[in-house]
Amino acid sequence: MKALYPVLLLTASNVFMTFAWYGHLKFKSAPLWTVILASWGIAFFEYCLQVPANRIGHEFFSAAQLKGMQEIITLGVFAVFSVLYLGEEIKWNHVAGFVLLVCAGFLIFKK
């Protein structure tokens, strides 16, 4: 059960980081320095989740597995964010690229 904590923490941290990296795209009239500071503030909370996720996760997974897991989680979070928050559509080639990255994750976890 404790091996699930890193997955949950990485998922939550990716929600924060996705907002930090892409949330400002809805506020194009805001000054750049404002969105940079806002993004840094949001990213602080991402790190508060990501660091423990990797610390706990390294008890169960290699660093490469943690990184692969993080990237796959990032894609899932980003796809939902892109559709629901930014109102952009996910096209077939995006899905195909994401599937290939999930295949890479499978290879990373293969013993």
Secondary structure as GFF3:
##gff-version 3
##sequence-region A 1 111
A	DSSP	three_ten_helix	2	4	.	.	.	ID=ss1
A	DSSP	alpha_helix	5	22	.	.	.	ID=ss2
A	DSSP	three_ten_helix	23	26	.	.	.	ID=ss3
A	DSSP	alpha_helix	32	57	.	.	.	ID=ss4
A	DSSP	alpha_helix	63	84	.	.	.	ID=ss5
A	DSSP	alpha_helix	92	109	.	.	.	ID=ss6
###
